[in-house]
Structures are given as structure tokens and as C-alpha cells.
Amino acid sequence: MHIVAKEFSSFNEITVYDTNQLYGEMGKFRCLQFTDDAIQGAIDLKNPKRIVLAYHRAVIHLMMLNNPLFEKVFVIGHGIGTIAGHYTDKQFTVAEIDGKVVELSKLYFRYPINNVVVGDGREILRYSEQSSFDYIILDAFTHKGTPLHLTSMEFFEMTLAKLNTRGAIIMNLMGKAKDDRFINAIHTTLRKSYLYIKAFTQQSEDETDIRNIIVIGSNKMFDFQVRDMAGFFEIELGQGHIIRDNGKAKSNVFCGEG
């Protein structure tokens, strides 16, 4: 591993490095990583247009299969801008709380578009037009995981108001596929706002391993093709508590389609 840059911001210690191996694949890769060792983005330096990370490929499949003519997307969490940079012909609004991340994405990862707003994603989304987005993508992390205020019932109700009638929210989370209290709580809370929900993850040697979990919610039925999910497969998440802005957990008795 060769460190290209190391920067400190008010939010993160950020490392940009080059490596000849990524998740068992040989090549020449450049990665952006926070202090928790979680890779926030990666490019193939020999083929920069290639989508390297599997969860990005799975999200793109869900977007294209369920609404191939989508136009407007709101993203919370920039990383290196993989998905927004893939769709230069679409209207993306990207919210990123850490300006240093945006700077590094342009300097070292060739992010080509000036569509990133620096600030809290929830507050930026609040002032967006109602019923205007085809997709809202949540891909935001701190060293503690997904920020709590981006997982509450009040937040999900706001996302629903910002999506059009065919719209969907797609979340990239990190956790265990089974018996994860926070993941189950997010899933259960999301069900209060959205009729149809599915969750996906990748195979792991141990059920207790922390891995990417993709959750999609919509009030319209949606589909997926297993062969195009980049190794992600559908899972059933457990029942959890309701996450509220006031920080008080509420037991849940709601049942609906999943």
C-alpha cells in the first residue's frame, strides 16, 4: 500500500492510498478510507469508469431496473462520488458534511461535477422541492456508523415527501445480517413510511461479520435480478424499535409488506 495523501478535518481522518490488491482482486486501485478502516470509495486506475465496489453496482442495478428513465436524485454522503459521477447526464444533488472529502474526491479521484453541497444532508434535503426526486440515496457514515438523525421516523417521513410517486429510498448501511439491533431498528422504522421494503447483503463466513447491507423502500412495488446484484442476495431483517428524533425508542407492533 502506498499512501498518496492523509488529511484531517473536523469530522474525519482521511487517507487516500494506492494498492495492488482490493478484496482479493489484483490490479491497481486508489481508495479513500476513514479511520475505521472502511473504504468509502475506490477506482480502478487502469479503467477509471469501471464501478469497483459491489454495493455501488447493486444500487445502480436497482435504480436502472425499476426506473430506467429517472432524472433527479438526491444523495447524502459523497465519498468519491461514484454513482453521481457515473451519471453525468442526470440531475444529482449531493450533500456531504465534510468539505475535505469533496476536495479529495476532485483532486485524487477525478470527480468531474460541481453538484456537491457541503453541509448536513438532512437540512439540505429539507429545503428541496416536494415530490421532486426519483431516488434518494443514503450512504453517509461516521466512525459510529450511519448518523442517527438520518435513520429516524421523522427523517423517513421527510424523504417520502421529497420523492415523487414512483420514487424510492436506497440506503447503504453497515452491520450484521442477523440480530443487529440498530439495523433492525432502521428497517422497522422505515416500514412506518414505506409499504414495500427489501434488504440485501453479501455472503460472509460468519453471521457476526459487519458487512454492507442495502435497504430499499418505496410505496410502489419494485424488482431486482439476482444475477445483476453483484453478489448481494435478499435477506429478512428482524423486528426492532422505532427510532425517533427525540431519542426515545418506541416499541413497534406494526406489520406490513417487506
Backbone hydrogen bonds, N-H to C=O, Kabsch-Sander energy under -0.5 kcal/mol:
donor,donor_aa,acceptor,acceptor_aa,energy
2,H,18,D,-2.8
3,I,1,M,-0.5
4,V,16,V,-2.8
5,A,16,V,-2.0
7,E,14,I,-2.9
9,S,12,N,-2.9
14,I,7,E,-3.2
14,I,12,N,-0.6
15,T,33,Q,-2.9
16,V,5,A,-3.1
17,Y,31,C,-2.0
18,D,2,H,-2.9
19,T,29,F,-2.4
22,L,25,E,-2.3
25,E,22,L,-1.9
27,G,20,N,-2.1
29,F,19,T,-2.9
30,R,43,I,-2.2
31,C,17,Y,-2.9
32,L,41,G,-2.4
33,Q,15,T,-2.6
34,F,38,A,-1.4
37,D,34,F,-1.6
40,Q,32,L,-2.9
41,G,32,L,-1.1
43,I,30,R,-2.2
45,L,28,K,-2.3
45,L,43,I,-0.8
46,K,28,K,-0.6
47,N,44,D,-1.0
50,R,47,N,-2.0
52,V,42,A,-0.5
52,V,50,R,-0.8
57,R,53,L,-1.5
58,A,54,A,-2.3
59,V,55,Y,-2.2
60,I,56,H,-2.4
61,H,57,R,-2.1
62,L,58,A,-2.1
63,M,59,V,-2.3
64,M,60,I,-2.6
65,L,61,H,-2.7
66,N,62,L,-1.6
67,N,63,M,-1.5
70,F,67,N,-1.9
73,V,91,Q,-2.2
74,F,135,Y,-2.2
75,V,93,T,-2.9
76,I,137,I,-2.9
77,G,75,V,-0.6
77,G,95,A,-3.1
80,I,40,Q,-0.5
81,G,78,H,-2.7
85,G,81,G,-2.5
86,H,82,T,-1.1
87,Y,83,I,-1.0
87,Y,84,A,-0.5
88,T,86,H,-0.5
90,K,87,Y,-1.6
91,Q,71,E,-2.7
92,F,90,K,-1.0
93,T,73,V,-2.5
94,V,115,N,-2.3
95,A,75,V,-3.3
96,E,117,V,-2.2
99,G,97,I,-0.7
101,V,98,D,-0.8
102,V,98,D,-1.2
103,E,99,G,-2.2
104,L,100,K,-2.3
105,S,101,V,-2.1
106,K,102,V,-1.5
107,L,103,E,-2.1
108,Y,104,L,-2.7
109,F,104,L,-0.6
109,F,105,S,-0.9
111,Y,105,S,-1.9
115,N,113,I,-1.1
117,V,94,V,-3.5
117,V,115,N,-0.5
118,V,116,V,-0.5
119,G,96,E,-1.6
119,G,117,V,-0.6
124,I,120,D,-2.2
125,L,121,G,-2.5
126,R,122,R,-1.9
127,Y,123,E,-0.9
127,Y,124,I,-0.6
128,S,125,L,-1.9
131,S,161,A,-2.6
132,S,129,E,-0.9
132,S,162,K,-1.3
133,F,162,K,-2.3
134,D,72,K,-2.7
135,Y,72,K,-1.3
136,I,168,A,-1.9
137,I,74,F,-2.9
138,L,136,I,-0.5
138,L,170,I,-2.7
139,D,76,I,-3.1
139,D,137,I,-0.6
142,T,145,G,-2.2
145,G,142,T,-1.6
150,L,147,P,-1.9
151,T,148,L,-1.9
153,M,243,I,-2.8
156,F,152,S,-2.4
157,E,153,M,-2.3
158,M,154,E,-1.6
159,T,155,F,-2.3
160,L,156,F,-2.1
161,A,157,E,-1.5
162,K,158,M,-1.4
163,L,159,T,-1.2
164,N,133,F,-2.6
167,G,164,N,-1.9
168,A,134,D,-1.4
169,I,217,G,-2.4
170,I,136,I,-2.7
171,M,215,V,-3.3
172,N,138,L,-2.8
173,L,171,M,-0.7
173,L,213,I,-3.0
175,G,211,R,-2.3
177,A,207,E,-0.6
178,K,207,E,-0.6
181,R,179,D,-0.7
184,N,180,D,-2.8
185,A,181,R,-1.8
186,I,182,F,-2.5
187,H,183,I,-2.4
188,T,184,N,-2.5
189,T,185,A,-2.6
190,L,186,I,-2.5
191,R,187,H,-1.4
192,K,189,T,-1.4
193,S,190,L,-1.7
194,Y,190,L,-2.0
196,Y,218,S,-2.7
198,K,216,I,-2.0
199,A,235,I,-0.6
200,F,214,I,-2.6
201,T,233,F,-2.1
202,Q,212,N,-0.6
209,D,206,D,-1.9
211,R,175,G,-2.6
213,I,173,L,-2.6
214,I,200,F,-2.2
215,V,171,M,-2.3
215,V,213,I,-0.5
216,I,198,K,-2.5
217,G,169,I,-2.5
218,S,196,Y,-2.2
219,N,167,G,-0.6
226,V,224,F,-0.5
228,D,225,Q,-1.7
229,M,226,V,-1.7
232,F,229,M,-2.3
233,F,201,T,-2.9
235,I,199,A,-2.5
237,L,235,I,-0.6
242,I,250,K,-2.9
244,R,242,I,-0.5
247,G,244,R,-1.7
249,A,247,G,-0.6
250,K,242,I,-1.3
